[in-house]
Amino acid sequence: MPNKVIKRDGSIEDFTEAKIKNSIQAACHEAELAEERIEELLETIVPNVLNSLASKEEVGFSEIRQAIFEELEKNEPAVIEVWKNYERNVKGLTV
């Protein structure tokens, strides 16, 4: 599992599984999914994302995002658009 995350601005911080879970959970809430469905998704997506990143010491933000999007595409694709809207409208990113 990665120890460090390279953020968009180039800074490096400790890798935390909780941030992945919280990001997915927030997007699912914004997409107005039922709590039960959110829990199902977290139980499926988080381990798969962690597994896909397991061989890396450092991982870029974009790699984490892509791994999450791949899992969401398989399980609940509507959440991806909510996530991208958040990035555009709240964070001011071009996605």
Buried (B, 14 or more C-beta within 10 A) or exposed (E): EBEEBBEEEEEEEEBEEEEBBEBBBBBBEEBEBEEEEBEBBBEBBBEBBBEBBEEBEEBBEEBBBEBBBBBBEEBBEEBBEBBBBBBEEEEEEEE
